Amino acid sequence: DVDYDPTLPLHVAVDPGLDDPCAILWIKPCRAEKTFRIIDDVHYSGKTGEWFVPLLLGYIPSHTRYGVEWGKAFDYDAQTMEMIRRHGKWHPIDEMYGGAVGAFKTQASPMSLFDLWYSYGVARRFGGIVGVKHDSKDEAVRQAEIILPRVRIARRLDSQRTQGSGSPTLVECFYQYEWAERESPTGRKMNRQPKHNIFSHAMDAWQIYIAGKQEDPVDAALEPLINEESDKLLDNEQLIQE
């Protein structure tokens, strides 16, 4: 039963999606316990990039959208507003990793999803979101599976369904994810990929996070990820103005 701890760094992992759910994990790596604490998650489909900004900032921006106030331009139900308020009590994100597709620009949109979030102050304090592309999906799955026993999940994520009764909980996503098979005892290569379904997106976000880390954040021999200065509760709105 874990929850927010202000003494630990706050990391975020994103598996972008529109028709598919966009899955976001808030993670607290704990070196002392050699664990990763997942303290919140969302699964939403059909939402624009701007819709997620308050969840990542911890407050609704003062900007207007479509000529009206932000909170009136977007549909935030009571549960989402509770999450925004909860995240507003947390210190700003220290590291953020997302699937490489979130960094893509197109002729239709010269601003990528990550550029859009950055323009509103998400990840601005450390220079932007790290776009992660798997060199090998099999290897990404293998690494995520190896580290999974270190994961601790906040108790509310046993039952939290962020897009109605049909959306999965994080615990269901982790338990019902269909892992890629590795080599059989006879040495024959098993190439079946994980099944792409409603349970796969949270685990994909976890794989993105693990693949994006260039060092083991729970290795006690490493230097601390935060110091007294970065651990202060900062005012995100003030950072945006600066």
Buried (B, 14 or more C-beta within 10 A) or exposed (E): EBEBEEEBBBBBBBBBBEEBBBBBBBBBBBBEBEBBBBBBBBBBBEBEBBBBBBBBBBBBBEEEBEEEBBBEBBEBEEBBEEBBEBBEEBBBBBBBBBBBBBBEEEEEEEEBBBBBBBEBBBBBBEEBBBBBEBEEBBEBBBBBBEBBEBBBBBEBBEEBBBBEEEBBBBBBBBEBBBBBBEEEEEEEEEEEEBEEEBBBBBBBBBBBBBBBBEEBBBEEEEEEBBEEEBBEEEEBBEEBEE
